[in-house]
Each structure stands twice: as C-alpha cells, then as structure tokens.
Amino acid sequence: MLPPSDWVPNNRKLPVVLYRNVLQGDDERLIDGFEAMFERNRWPVQWRDGIFDYHHFHSTAHEVLGVVSGSAEVILGGPGGRVVHLHAGDVVLLPAGTGHCLQSFTGRFRVVGGYPEGQQWDIRRDALTPAEVQQMEALPFPASDPVHGAAGPVPEHWLHAA
C-alpha cells in the first residue's frame, strides 16, 4: 500500500503487487509469453516500450507491466516514493492512481503494458479534482489476475477491498 504523495493519489484501497521471475528467456520469448499470459487473463497488452522517466500515474485504468529486457530502478508512489528494482521476467501490477517513474536502467530496458478489458489509460502529471478521484476509485475491479488468472492477488486481495 502506498499513501498519497503530494499530487499523486496512489490508491487508498489496493496494493501494488510485484511478481518476481514470472517468465524466463530472451526478449522475444518474454514478449510473446507476457502478451499471451496477459491476453489469456483478460489484461490485453496495448504497447511495448520503456517506462517514462517522469512521475506520472493513470487515473482511468489499472496497469500491468511485464519486463521483457534489461533491468531498472523504478520509483513507485510519486516523488520521494519507494524504489523497486525490476529485472527481465518480473511483473508489476499498479492499481489506478499509483505514481511511477523510471529512475535508472541497465541494458535495453523494455516492458509490455496491459490494462483490464474495457479500461483505457490516460497519463496524469497533475493532481486530480475531487470528482476525478471519485471516478478513479469507482473503476471496476478486474475479474482476473494478470499473471495467475482466476487465482492470485487480484481475486484474493483486490476484490475483497471493494
């Protein structure tokens, strides 16, 4: 759980989930593997790239990131937040409102980004209005976990937070 930080709301109900060493292999195998896994679990991939090197969050969608190459230190929670080290094969699940920013990387750091079916992401670099916070907190909870499907942290923890 990450508390609100300055203009970054984070998420009052839902924790960030970090899955280590989900898949093994080279870049193409990881891309194919994560895309198939996320699609199967109803979190379709919408892009392949890096993580922005500025603090931002998404208020209109939850986000899953699968690391397909390189490694990086990523700040979660907004300025002054928590630094996590991500490696190829790792997955991080960010509930809507969670600040994130690439701090540093090694190798060709790339991720694939997916969102629950029916949710379209935005990019926010400023505070939400009270009405926008209310809309963010009312986002539907995904029915499945992006890594484990019917089991895992989303159905076990996120759905009980509602």
C-alpha positions in Angstrom: 0.0 0.0 0.0 1.3 3.4 -0.9 -0.1 6.6 0.8 -1.0 9.7 -1.2 2.1 11.8 -2.0 1.9 15.4 -2.9 -0.1 15.5 -6.2 0.0 11.6 -6.7 -3.1 10.0 -5.2 -1.8 6.4 -5.3 -4.6 4.0 -4.3 -6.2 4.0 -0.8 -7.7 0.5 -1.2 -5.5 -1.5 -3.5 -1.8 -2.6 -3.1 0.9 -2.6 -5.7 1.8 -6.3 -6.5 5.3 -7.3 -7.6 5.7 -10.8 -9.1 9.3 -11.9 -9.4 10.8 -14.2 -12.1 7.4 -14.9 -13.7 8.9 -16.0 -17.1 12.4 -16.8 -18.3 14.0 -16.4 -21.7 15.2 -13.9 -24.2 13.4 -10.7 -25.3 11.2 -12.2 -28.0 10.2 -15.2 -25.8 9.3 -12.9 -22.9 7.3 -10.5 -25.2 5.4 -13.5 -26.6 5.0 -15.1 -23.2 3.7 -11.9 -21.4 1.4 -11.0 -24.3 -0.1 -14.5 -24.3 -0.4 -14.6 -20.5 -2.0 -11.1 -20.1 -4.4 -11.7 -23.1 -5.4 -15.1 -21.6 -6.1 -13.4 -18.3 -8.0 -10.5 -19.8 -5.4 -7.8 -19.4 -4.5 -7.3 -23.1 -1.2 -5.6 -24.0 -1.6 -2.2 -25.6 2.0 -1.2 -26.0 5.7 -2.2 -25.9 8.3 0.4 -24.8 10.1 1.7 -21.6 8.7 3.5 -18.6 8.6 7.3 -18.7 11.4 9.0 -16.8 9.0 11.5 -15.2 6.5 10.9 -12.4 3.0 10.1 -13.7 0.0 7.9 -13.0 -3.1 6.6 -14.7 -6.5 7.6 -13.3 -8.7 5.7 -15.7 -7.1 2.2 -15.7 -5.2 -0.3 -13.6 -1.9 -1.2 -15.3 0.3 -4.4 -15.5 3.9 -4.1 -16.8 5.9 -7.2 -17.8 9.7 -6.6 -18.1 11.0 -8.2 -21.3 14.6 -7.0 -21.3 17.2 -5.2 -19.2 16.7 -4.1 -15.6 15.7 -0.8 -13.9 15.1 1.1 -10.7 11.6 2.4 -10.8 10.1 4.9 -8.2 6.6 3.9 -7.1 4.3 6.3 -5.3 5.4 9.6 -6.7 8.3 11.9 -5.8 10.1 10.6 -2.8 8.4 7.2 -3.2 9.6 3.7 -2.9 12.4 2.4 -5.3 12.0 -1.1 -6.7 14.5 -3.0 -8.8 12.9 -4.7 -11.8 14.5 -7.4 -14.0 13.6 -9.2 -17.2 10.9 -11.7 -16.3 9.3 -9.6 -13.5 5.8 -8.2 -13.5 4.5 -5.2 -11.5 0.7 -4.6 -11.1 -0.2 -0.9 -10.5 -3.7 0.0 -9.3 -5.1 3.2 -10.8 -3.5 6.3 -9.2 -0.2 4.7 -8.5 2.7 7.0 -9.4 5.6 5.5 -11.3 8.8 6.9 -12.8 11.9 5.3 -14.3 14.9 6.3 -12.2 17.7 4.4 -13.9 18.2 1.3 -16.1 20.8 -1.1 -17.5 20.7 -2.8 -20.8 17.9 -2.3 -23.2 15.1 -1.9 -20.6 11.7 -2.7 -22.2 8.3 -3.6 -20.9 4.9 -4.6 -22.3 1.9 -2.7 -20.8 -1.6 -4.1 -20.4 -4.8 -3.0 -18.9 -8.1 -4.8 -17.9 -10.5 -5.3 -20.7 -12.7 -2.2 -21.1 -10.3 0.2 -19.4 -8.5 2.9 -21.4 -5.4 4.5 -19.9 -4.6 8.2 -19.5 -1.3 9.9 -18.4 -1.6 12.3 -15.5 1.1 14.6 -14.2 -1.1 16.7 -12.0 -3.5 16.4 -9.1 -6.9 15.1 -9.6 -10.1 17.0 -8.8 -12.3 15.6 -6.1 -14.7 14.4 -8.9 -11.8 12.7 -10.7 -10.7 10.9 -7.5 -14.2 9.6 -7.1 -14.3 8.3 -10.7 -10.9 6.7 -10.2 -12.0 5.0 -7.0 -15.1 3.7 -8.7 -13.2 1.9 -11.5 -14.4 -1.7 -11.9 -12.1 -4.3 -10.4 -10.7 -6.8 -12.9 -12.2 -10.2 -12.7 -8.9 -12.0 -13.0 -5.2 -11.6 -12.0 -2.9 -10.7 -15.0 -0.4 -13.5 -14.0 -2.5 -16.2 -12.3 -5.9 -15.8 -13.8 -8.7 -16.9 -11.5 -6.3 -17.2 -8.5 -3.7 -14.7 -7.3 -3.6 -11.3 -5.7 -6.4 -9.6 -7.7 -9.2 -12.0 -6.8 -7.8 -12.7 -3.4 -7.0 -9.2 -2.2 -8.3 -6.6 -4.7 -11.8 -7.9 -4.9 -12.1 -8.1 -1.1 -11.0 -4.4 -0.8 -14.2 -3.3 -2.7 
